[in-house]
Amino acid sequence: MYQLFIGNKNYSTWSMRPWILLTQAGISFQEHVIQFDSFEPESEFKTKILKLNPTGKVPALVNGDLIIWDSLAICEYIAEQHPELELWPQEKTWRARARCISAEMHSSFQSLRNLCPMNVEADLSHIGKQLWAEHAQLRAEVARIDQIWSQRPSEDSFLCGEFSIADAFYAPVVMRFECYQLPLSTSSQAYVQKILSLASVQQWIDEAKQEQMFVPFDEPYRQHREEFLKG
């Protein structure tokens, strides 16, 4: 059975991608959560993950003697191991698009990443309004994501037809939009609701809320645990 090592569900976008893919596809795996404390070399998190993964990051997938790190590499590996599940679209045009937008998500949107870290259980809509007004690059990146989401094959489809790796990659982005309530077109709002309706995403959200952990370095907008507990 696959062994998937992840970080806190409330914060770890990179962990969410392969977890959603495996769960939504019905592939059995054993989950191992390595809780964030800090990313300093001597931290408990780094000490634990470096025993497994030389990059010192999550996620990591173990299958027998093989260790795969990096969320895109993990998803590619899973797709190769389970070709019958069609985790990349079978039609070549949509498969190419799915790969392009997944790679774009993997390497781009730095303003969104830096300004709007994922925080599943939080309502930071007031922060979102402020960020939207102050950061032109954030507005440009949201416009690009809106464009990607609005160009899916039909209004009721996933990004490239049926659920695929591309949707697993954009699921954490949906979490960001929910937390910060950044403006989206009607079409993209429909896509957000489609992702939120997935059983795998609902399970991730429920388990993120159950963590009840406050990790200061992942909380740029809430500085005190008391504020966190008020919710």
MIDOSE-1310 file (N, C-alpha, C; in nm, 2 decimals, decimal comma, always signed):
residues 231
myql	+0,08/-0,12/+0,00/+0,00/+0,00/+0,00/+0,09/+0,12/+0,00; +0,04/+0,23/-0,07/+0,11/+0,35/-0,07/+0,11/+0,42/+0,07; +0,23/+0,48/+0,10/+0,24/+0,56/+0,22/+0,26/+0,70/+0,18; +0,16/+0,79/+0,22/+0,17/+0,93/+0,19/+0,20/+1,01/+0,31
fign	+0,31/+1,09/+0,31/+0,35/+1,17/+0,42/+0,31/+1,32/+0,38; +0,23/+1,38/+0,47/+0,18/+1,51/+0,45/+0,20/+1,60/+0,57; +0,18/+1,73/+0,55/+0,18/+1,83/+0,66/+0,04/+1,85/+0,71; +0,02/+1,96/+0,79/-0,11/+2,00/+0,85/-0,21/+2,02/+0,73
knys	-0,32/+1,97/+0,75/-0,43/+1,98/+0,64/-0,48/+2,13/+0,64; -0,47/+2,20/+0,75/-0,52/+2,34/+0,75/-0,43/+2,43/+0,66; -0,30/+2,39/+0,65/-0,21/+2,48/+0,59/-0,14/+2,43/+0,46; -0,12/+2,30/+0,45/-0,03/+2,24/+0,35/-0,10/+2,22/+0,21
twsm	-0,08/+2,32/+0,12/-0,14/+2,31/-0,01/-0,07/+2,20/-0,09; +0,06/+2,19/-0,08/+0,13/+2,09/-0,15/+0,09/+1,95/-0,12; +0,06/+1,92/+0,01/+0,01/+1,79/+0,06/-0,13/+1,76/+0,01; -0,21/+1,87/-0,01/-0,35/+1,85/-0,05/-0,36/+1,79/-0,18
rpwi	-0,27/+1,82/-0,27/-0,28/+1,78/-0,41/-0,28/+1,63/-0,43; -0,18/+1,56/-0,39/-0,18/+1,41/-0,41/-0,28/+1,34/-0,32; -0,31/+1,40/-0,20/-0,41/+1,34/-0,11/-0,55/+1,34/-0,18; -0,58/+1,46/-0,23/-0,71/+1,47/-0,30/-0,72/+1,37/-0,42
lltq	-0,61/+1,36/-0,50/-0,61/+1,27/-0,61/-0,63/+1,13/-0,57; -0,55/+1,08/-0,47/-0,56/+0,94/-0,43/-0,70/+0,92/-0,37; -0,75/+1,01/-0,29/-0,88/+0,99/-0,22/-0,99/+0,99/-0,32; -0,99/+1,09/-0,41/-1,10/+1,10/-0,51/-1,10/+0,98/-0,61
agis	-0,98/+0,93/-0,64/-0,97/+0,82/-0,73/-1,00/+0,69/-0,66; -1,02/+0,68/-0,53/-1,04/+0,56/-0,46/-0,93/+0,47/-0,45; -0,81/+0,53/-0,45/-0,68/+0,45/-0,44/-0,64/+0,44/-0,29; -0,62/+0,32/-0,24/-0,59/+0,29/-0,10/-0,45/+0,35/-0,07
fqeh	-0,44/+0,42/+0,04/-0,31/+0,46/+0,09/-0,31/+0,48/+0,24; -0,20/+0,48/+0,30/-0,19/+0,51/+0,44/-0,13/+0,65/+0,46; -0,20/+0,73/+0,54/-0,16/+0,87/+0,56/-0,07/+0,88/+0,68; +0,03/+0,96/+0,67/+0,12/+0,99/+0,78/+0,13/+1,15/+0,79
viqf	+0,08/+1,20/+0,90/+0,09/+1,35/+0,91/+0,21/+1,39/+1,00; +0,30/+1,47/+0,94/+0,41/+1,53/+1,01/+0,38/+1,67/+1,04; +0,34/+1,70/+1,16/+0,29/+1,83/+1,20/+0,40/+1,94/+1,19; +0,36/+2,05/+1,13/+0,45/+2,17/+1,13/+0,47/+2,22/+1,26
dsfe	+0,60/+2,26/+1,29/+0,63/+2,34/+1,41/+0,71/+2,46/+1,36; +0,81/+2,43/+1,28/+0,88/+2,54/+1,20/+0,96/+2,47/+1,09; +1,02/+2,55/+1,01/+1,10/+2,49/+0,90/+1,25/+2,50/+0,93; +1,28/+2,53/+1,05/+1,43/+2,55/+1,09/+1,49/+2,41/+1,08
pese	+1,62/+2,40/+1,05/+1,69/+2,28/+1,04/+1,68/+2,18/+1,16; +1,67/+2,24/+1,28/+1,67/+2,16/+1,40/+1,52/+2,13/+1,45; +1,42/+2,18/+1,37/+1,28/+2,16/+1,41/+1,24/+2,01/+1,41; +1,14/+1,98/+1,48/+1,09/+1,84/+1,48/+1,04/+1,80/+1,34
fktk	+0,97/+1,89/+1,28/+0,93/+1,86/+1,14/+1,04/+1,83/+1,05; +1,14/+1,91/+1,04/+1,26/+1,89/+0,95/+1,33/+1,76/+0,99; +1,35/+1,74/+1,12/+1,42/+1,62/+1,17/+1,35/+1,49/+1,12; +1,21/+1,49/+1,13/+1,14/+1,37/+1,08/+1,14/+1,35/+0,93
ilkl	+1,11/+1,46/+0,86/+1,09/+1,45/+0,71/+1,23/+1,42/+0,65; +1,34/+1,48/+0,70/+1,47/+1,45/+0,64/+1,51/+1,31/+0,65; +1,46/+1,23/+0,74/+1,49/+1,09/+0,75/+1,43/+1,01/+0,63; +1,33/+1,08/+0,57/+1,26/+1,01/+0,45/+1,29/+1,08/+0,32
nptg	+1,29/+1,21/+0,32/+1,29/+1,29/+0,20/+1,41/+1,39/+0,20; +1,51/+1,38/+0,11/+1,63/+1,46/+0,12/+1,60/+1,61/+0,10; +1,48/+1,64/+0,05/+1,45/+1,79/+0,03/+1,40/+1,85/+0,16; +1,36/+1,76/+0,25/+1,30/+1,81/+0,38/+1,17/+1,87/+0,37
kvpa	+1,09/+1,83/+0,27/+0,96/+1,88/+0,25/+0,85/+1,78/+0,23; +0,73/+1,82/+0,25/+0,61/+1,73/+0,22/+0,54/+1,79/+0,10; +0,47/+1,70/+0,02/+0,44/+1,56/+0,05/+0,56/+1,47/+0,00; +0,55/+1,34/+0,04/+0,64/+1,24/-0,01/+0,55/+1,11/-0,01
lvng	+0,57/+1,04/-0,12/+0,50/+0,91/-0,14/+0,60/+0,80/-0,13; +0,57/+0,69/-0,05/+0,66/+0,58/-0,05/+0,58/+0,46/-0,10; +0,64/+0,39/-0,19/+0,58/+0,26/-0,25/+0,69/+0,16/-0,25; +0,69/+0,07/-0,14/+0,80/-0,03/-0,13/+0,93/+0,05/-0,10
dlii	+1,03/+0,02/-0,18/+1,16/+0,09/-0,16/+1,17/+0,22/-0,24; +1,07/+0,26/-0,31/+1,07/+0,38/-0,39/+1,01/+0,50/-0,31; +1,08/+0,61/-0,31/+1,03/+0,73/-0,25/+1,02/+0,84/-0,36; +0,90/+0,90/-0,37/+0,87/+1,00/-0,47/+0,84/+1,13/-0,39
wdsl	+0,91/+1,24/-0,42/+0,88/+1,36/-0,36/+0,84/+1,46/-0,47; +0,78/+1,57/-0,43/+0,73/+1,67/-0,52/+0,59/+1,63/-0,56; +0,49/+1,72/-0,54/+0,35/+1,68/-0,56/+0,32/+1,65/-0,71; +0,38/+1,72/-0,80/+0,36/+1,68/-0,94/+0,42/+1,55/-0,98
aice	+0,54/+1,52/-0,93/+0,60/+1,39/-0,96/+0,52/+1,28/-0,90; +0,46/+1,30/-0,78/+0,38/+1,20/-0,71/+0,26/+1,17/-0,80; +0,19/+1,28/-0,84/+0,07/+1,26/-0,92/+0,10/+1,19/-1,06; +0,21/+1,23/-1,12/+0,25/+1,16/-1,24/+0,27/+1,01/-1,22
yiae	+0,34/+0,98/-1,11/+0,36/+0,84/-1,08/+0,24/+0,76/-1,05; +0,14/+0,82/-0,98/+0,02/+0,76/-0,95/-0,06/+0,73/-1,09; -0,06/+0,83/-1,17/-0,12/+0,82/-1,30/-0,06/+0,70/-1,38; +0,07/+0,69/-1,38/+0,14/+0,58/-1,45/+0,10/+0,44/-1,39
qhpe	+0,09/+0,44/-1,26/+0,06/+0,31/-1,19/-0,09/+0,27/-1,21; -0,17/+0,36/-1,24/-0,32/+0,33/-1,25/-0,37/+0,39/-1,38; -0,32/+0,34/-1,50/-0,37/+0,40/-1,63/-0,52/+0,38/-1,65; -0,58/+0,28/-1,59/-0,72/+0,25/-1,61/-0,81/+0,36/-1,55
lelw	-0,75/+0,44/-1,46/-0,83/+0,54/-1,39/-0,83/+0,68/-1,47; -0,75/+0,69/-1,57/-0,75/+0,80/-1,66/-0,73/+0,93/-1,58; -0,63/+0,94/-1,50/-0,61/+1,06/-1,41/-0,56/+1,18/-1,49; -0,50/+1,15/-1,61/-0,49/+1,25/-1,71/-0,59/+1,23/-1,82
pqek	-0,65/+1,33/-1,88/-0,75/+1,31/-1,98/-0,70/+1,22/-2,10; -0,78/+1,13/-2,15/-0,74/+1,05/-2,26/-0,73/+1,12/-2,39; -0,82/+1,22/-2,42/-0,81/+1,29/-2,54/-0,69/+1,38/-2,54; -0,61/+1,37/-2,64/-0,47/+1,43/-2,64/-0,47/+1,59/-2,62
twra	-0,57/+1,65/-2,68/-0,58/+1,80/-2,66/-0,60/+1,84/-2,52; -0,70/+1,78/-2,46/-0,73/+1,81/-2,32/-0,62/+1,76/-2,22; -0,56/+1,65/-2,26/-0,44/+1,60/-2,18/-0,33/+1,70/-2,18; -0,30/+1,75/-2,30/-0,19/+1,85/-2,31/-0,23/+1,98/-2,22
rarc	-0,36/+2,02/-2,23/-0,40/+2,13/-2,15/-0,39/+2,10/-2,00; -0,43/+1,99/-1,96/-0,43/+1,95/-1,82/-0,29/+1,96/-1,77; -0,19/+1,91/-1,85/-0,05/+1,91/-1,81/+0,00/+2,06/-1,80; -0,04/+2,14/-1,90/+0,01/+2,28/-1,90/-0,04/+2,35/-1,78
isae	-0,17/+2,34/-1,75/-0,23/+2,42/-1,64/-0,18/+2,37/-1,50; -0,15/+2,24/-1,50/-0,10/+2,18/-1,37/+0,04/+2,23/-1,35; +0,12/+2,23/-1,46/+0,26/+2,28/-1,44/+0,26/+2,43/-1,41; +0,16/+2,51/-1,47/+0,15/+2,65/-1,45/+0,12/+2,67/-1,30
mhss	+0,03/+2,59/-1,24/+0,00/+2,61/-1,10/+0,12/+2,57/-1,02; +0,20/+2,48/-1,06/+0,31/+2,43/-0,98/+0,42/+2,53/-0,97; +0,43/+2,62/-1,07/+0,55/+2,71/-1,08/+0,52/+2,86/-1,08; +0,39/+2,89/-1,08/+0,35/+3,03/-1,10/+0,27/+3,08/-0,98
fqsl	+0,21/+3,20/-1,00/+0,11/+3,26/-0,90/+0,18/+3,28/-0,76; +0,30/+3,35/-0,77/+0,37/+3,37/-0,65/+0,31/+3,47/-0,55; +0,24/+3,57/-0,61/+0,17/+3,67/-0,52/+0,06/+3,60/-0,45; -0,02/+3,52/-0,51/-0,13/+3,45/-0,45/-0,07/+3,36/-0,34
rnlc	+0,04/+3,29/-0,37/+0,10/+3,20/-0,27/+0,15/+3,28/-0,14; +0,22/+3,39/-0,17/+0,28/+3,46/-0,06/+0,18/+3,54/+0,02; +0,08/+3,60/-0,05/-0,01/+3,69/+0,02/-0,13/+3,62/+0,08; -0,17/+3,51/+0,02/-0,29/+3,43/+0,06/-0,26/+3,29/+0,09
pmnv	-0,18/+3,26/+0,20/-0,15/+3,12/+0,23/-0,28/+3,05/+0,27; -0,28/+2,92/+0,23/-0,41/+2,84/+0,26/-0,43/+2,84/+0,41; -0,55/+2,85/+0,45/-0,59/+2,85/+0,59/-0,74/+2,80/+0,59; -0,76/+2,67/+0,59/-0,89/+2,61/+0,56/-1,00/+2,66/+0,66
eadl	-0,96/+2,66/+0,79/-1,07/+2,69/+0,89/-1,09/+2,84/+0,91; -1,01/+2,93/+0,85/-1,02/+3,07/+0,87/-1,11/+3,14/+0,78; -1,18/+3,25/+0,83/-1,25/+3,35/+0,74/-1,16/+3,48/+0,74; -1,09/+3,49/+0,63/-1,00/+3,61/+0,62/-1,05/+3,70/+0,51
shig	-1,18/+3,71/+0,49/-1,24/+3,79/+0,38/-1,20/+3,94/+0,40; -1,19/+3,99/+0,52/-1,15/+4,13/+0,54/-1,01/+4,15/+0,50; -0,92/+4,05/+0,51/-0,79/+4,06/+0,46/-0,79/+4,06/+0,31; -0,87/+3,97/+0,26/-0,88/+3,96/+0,11/-0,91/+4,09/+0,04
kqlw	-1,01/+4,17/+0,10/-1,05/+4,29/+0,05/-0,93/+4,39/+0,05; -0,85/+4,39/+0,15/-0,74/+4,48/+0,16/-0,63/+4,44/+0,06; -0,60/+4,31/+0,05/-0,50/+4,26/-0,04/-0,54/+4,29/-0,18; -0,67/+4,27/-0,21/-0,72/+4,30/-0,35/-0,70/+4,45/-0,39
aeha	-0,72/+4,54/-0,30/-0,71/+4,68/-0,32/-0,56/+4,72/-0,34; -0,47/+4,65/-0,27/-0,33/+4,70/-0,26/-0,24/+4,63/-0,36; -0,27/+4,52/-0,42/-0,17/+4,44/-0,49/-0,22/+4,41/-0,64; -0,16/+4,49/-0,73/-0,20/+4,47/-0,87/-0,16/+4,33/-0,92
qlra	-0,04/+4,28/-0,88/+0,00/+4,15/-0,92/-0,09/+4,04/-0,88; -0,15/+4,05/-0,76/-0,25/+3,96/-0,71/-0,37/+3,96/-0,80; -0,42/+4,08/-0,83/-0,53/+4,09/-0,92/-0,51/+4,03/-1,06; -0,38/+4,04/-1,11/-0,35/+3,99/-1,24/-0,35/+3,83/-1,23
evar	-0,30/+3,78/-1,12/-0,29/+3,63/-1,11/-0,43/+3,57/-1,09; -0,51/+3,64/-1,02/-0,65/+3,59/-1,00/-0,72/+3,60/-1,14; -0,70/+3,70/-1,22/-0,76/+3,71/-1,35/-0,71/+3,59/-1,44; -0,59/+3,55/-1,42/-0,54/+3,44/-1,50/-0,60/+3,31/-1,46
idqi	-0,61/+3,29/-1,33/-0,68/+3,17/-1,27/-0,83/+3,17/-1,32; -0,89/+3,28/-1,31/-1,03/+3,29/-1,35/-1,04/+3,25/-1,50; -0,95/+3,29/-1,58/-0,95/+3,26/-1,72/-0,93/+3,10/-1,74; -0,84/+3,04/-1,67/-0,82/+2,90/-1,68/-0,95/+2,82/-1,64
wsqr	-1,01/+2,86/-1,53/-1,13/+2,80/-1,48/-1,25/+2,82/-1,57; -1,25/+2,93/-1,64/-1,37/+2,96/-1,73/-1,36/+2,89/-1,86; -1,24/+2,84/-1,89/-1,22/+2,78/-2,02/-1,24/+2,62/-2,02; -1,30/+2,57/-1,92/-1,33/+2,43/-1,91/-1,43/+2,39/-2,02
psed	-1,43/+2,26/-2,06/-1,52/+2,22/-2,17/-1,66/+2,26/-2,17; -1,72/+2,26/-2,05/-1,86/+2,30/-2,03/-1,88/+2,35/-1,89; -1,99/+2,42/-1,87/-2,01/+2,49/-1,74/-2,02/+2,39/-1,62; -2,06/+2,27/-1,65/-2,07/+2,17/-1,54/-1,96/+2,06/-1,54
sflc	-1,86/+2,09/-1,62/-1,74/+1,99/-1,62/-1,63/+2,04/-1,53; -1,54/+1,94/-1,51/-1,41/+1,98/-1,44/-1,32/+2,05/-1,54; -1,20/+2,08/-1,51/-1,12/+2,17/-1,59/-1,09/+2,12/-1,73; -1,08/+1,99/-1,74/-1,05/+1,93/-1,87/-1,15/+1,81/-1,90
gefs	-1,27/+1,82/-1,86/-1,37/+1,72/-1,88/-1,40/+1,65/-1,75; -1,35/+1,52/-1,73/-1,37/+1,45/-1,61/-1,26/+1,49/-1,51; -1,29/+1,46/-1,38/-1,19/+1,49/-1,28/-1,05/+1,44/-1,32; -0,95/+1,52/-1,30/-0,81/+1,48/-1,34/-0,71/+1,54/-1,24
iada	-0,59/+1,52/-1,26/-0,48/+1,58/-1,18/-0,49/+1,73/-1,18; -0,53/+1,79/-1,29/-0,54/+1,93/-1,29/-0,64/+1,98/-1,18; -0,75/+1,92/-1,16/-0,84/+1,96/-1,06/-0,78/+1,94/-0,92; -0,71/+1,83/-0,90/-0,64/+1,81/-0,77/-0,54/+1,92/-0,75
fyap	-0,48/+1,97/-0,85/-0,38/+2,08/-0,83/-0,44/+2,21/-0,80; -0,56/+2,24/-0,85/-0,63/+2,36/-0,82/-0,72/+2,36/-0,70; -0,74/+2,24/-0,64/-0,82/+2,23/-0,52/-0,77/+2,33/-0,41; -0,64/+2,33/-0,38/-0,59/+2,42/-0,28/-0,61/+2,57/-0,31
vvmr	-0,62/+2,60/-0,44/-0,65/+2,74/-0,48/-0,79/+2,77/-0,45; -0,88/+2,67/-0,47/-1,02/+2,69/-0,42/-1,03/+2,73/-0,28; -0,94/+2,66/-0,20/-0,94/+2,68/-0,05/-0,90/+2,83/-0,02; -0,80/+2,88/-0,10/-0,76/+3,01/-0,08/-0,87/+3,11/-0,12
fecy	-0,94/+3,09/-0,23/-1,05/+3,18/-0,27/-1,16/+3,18/-0,16; -1,19/+3,06/-0,10/-1,29/+3,05/+0,00/-1,25/+3,13/+0,12; -1,12/+3,12/+0,16/-1,07/+3,19/+0,28/-1,07/+3,34/+0,27; -1,02/+3,39/+0,15/-1,00/+3,53/+0,13/-1,11/+3,60/+0,05
qlpl	-1,20/+3,52/+0,00/-1,31/+3,57/-0,08/-1,27/+3,67/-0,19; -1,17/+3,63/-0,27/-1,13/+3,71/-0,38/-1,23/+3,70/-0,49; -1,25/+3,81/-0,57/-1,35/+3,81/-0,67/-1,33/+3,72/-0,79; -1,44/+3,65/-0,83/-1,43/+3,56/-0,94/-1,55/+3,58/-1,03
stss	-1,54/+3,54/-1,16/-1,65/+3,54/-1,25/-1,76/+3,44/-1,20; -1,88/+3,45/-1,26/-1,98/+3,35/-1,23/-1,94/+3,21/-1,27; -1,88/+3,20/-1,38/-1,83/+3,06/-1,43/-1,74/+3,00/-1,33; -1,64/+3,08/-1,29/-1,54/+3,03/-1,19/-1,60/+3,00/-1,06
qayv	-1,70/+3,08/-1,02/-1,77/+3,05/-0,89/-1,84/+2,91/-0,90; -1,89/+2,88/-1,01/-1,95/+2,75/-1,03/-1,85/+2,64/-1,02; -1,73/+2,66/-1,07/-1,62/+2,56/-1,06/-1,58/+2,55/-0,91; -1,57/+2,65/-0,84/-1,54/+2,65/-0,70/-1,64/+2,56/-0,63
qkil	-1,77/+2,58/-0,65/-1,87/+2,50/-0,59/-1,86/+2,35/-0,63; -1,82/+2,32/-0,75/-1,81/+2,19/-0,80/-1,69/+2,12/-0,72; -1,58/+2,19/-0,70/-1,47/+2,13/-0,63/-1,51/+2,11/-0,48; -1,58/+2,21/-0,42/-1,62/+2,20/-0,28/-1,71/+2,09/-0,26
slas	-1,79/+2,05/-0,36/-1,89/+1,94/-0,34/-1,82/+1,80/-0,35; -1,70/+1,79/-0,39/-1,63/+1,66/-0,39/-1,62/+1,60/-0,25; -1,65/+1,47/-0,24/-1,64/+1,40/-0,11/-1,49/+1,41/-0,06; -1,39/+1,40/-0,14/-1,26/+1,41/-0,10/-1,22/+1,54/-0,04
vqqw	-1,27/+1,65/-0,10/-1,25/+1,79/-0,06/-1,32/+1,81/+0,07; -1,44/+1,77/+0,08/-1,52/+1,78/+0,21/-1,45/+1,71/+0,32; -1,39/+1,59/+0,30/-1,32/+1,52/+0,40/-1,20/+1,59/+0,44; -1,12/+1,65/+0,35/-1,00/+1,73/+0,38/-1,04/+1,85/+0,47
idea	-1,15/+1,92/+0,43/-1,19/+2,04/+0,51/-1,23/+2,00/+0,65; -1,31/+1,89/+0,66/-1,35/+1,85/+0,79/-1,23/+1,81/+0,88; -1,13/+1,74/+0,82/-1,02/+1,70/+0,90/-0,92/+1,81/+0,93; -0,92/+1,91/+0,84/-0,84/+2,03/+0,87/-0,90/+2,11/+0,99
kqeq	-1,03/+2,12/+0,99/-1,09/+2,19/+1,10/-1,08/+2,12/+1,23; -1,06/+1,99/+1,23/-1,05/+1,91/+1,35/-0,91/+1,91/+1,41; -0,81/+1,96/+1,33/-0,67/+1,97/+1,38/-0,66/+2,06/+1,50; -0,73/+2,17/+1,50/-0,73/+2,26/+1,62/-0,58/+2,30/+1,66
mfvp	-0,50/+2,33/+1,56/-0,36/+2,37/+1,58/-0,34/+2,51/+1,53; -0,26/+2,58/+1,60/-0,23/+2,72/+1,55/-0,08/+2,72/+1,53; -0,03/+2,73/+1,41/+0,11/+2,73/+1,37/+0,15/+2,88/+1,34; +0,22/+2,95/+1,43/+0,24/+3,09/+1,41/+0,30/+3,13/+1,27
fdep	+0,40/+3,05/+1,22/+0,47/+3,10/+1,10/+0,38/+3,08/+0,98; +0,27/+3,01/+0,99/+0,17/+2,99/+0,89/+0,05/+3,09/+0,90; +0,06/+3,18/+1,00/-0,05/+3,27/+1,03/-0,01/+3,41/+1,02; +0,01/+3,47/+0,90/+0,06/+3,60/+0,89/-0,05/+3,71/+0,93
yrqh	-0,18/+3,67/+0,94/-0,28/+3,76/+0,97/-0,35/+3,75/+1,10; -0,31/+3,64/+1,17/-0,37/+3,62/+1,31/-0,25/+3,58/+1,40; -0,23/+3,67/+1,49/-0,10/+3,66/+1,57/-0,11/+3,59/+1,70; -0,24/+3,56/+1,74/-0,26/+3,51/+1,87/-0,35/+3,38/+1,87
reef	-0,32/+3,29/+1,95/-0,40/+3,17/+1,95/-0,54/+3,20/+2,00; -0,56/+3,30/+2,09/-0,69/+3,34/+2,14/-0,78/+3,38/+2,02; -0,72/+3,45/+1,93/-0,79/+3,50/+1,81/-0,83/+3,38/+1,72; -0,74/+3,28/+1,71/-0,77/+3,16/+1,64/-0,89/+3,08/+1,70
lkg	-0,89/+3,07/+1,83/-0,99/+2,99/+1,90/-1,13/+3,06/+1,89; -1,13/+3,19/+1,88/-1,26/+3,26/+1,86/-1,32/+3,22/+1,73; -1,24/+3,20/+1,63/-1,29/+3,16/+1,50/-1,38/+3,25/+1,44
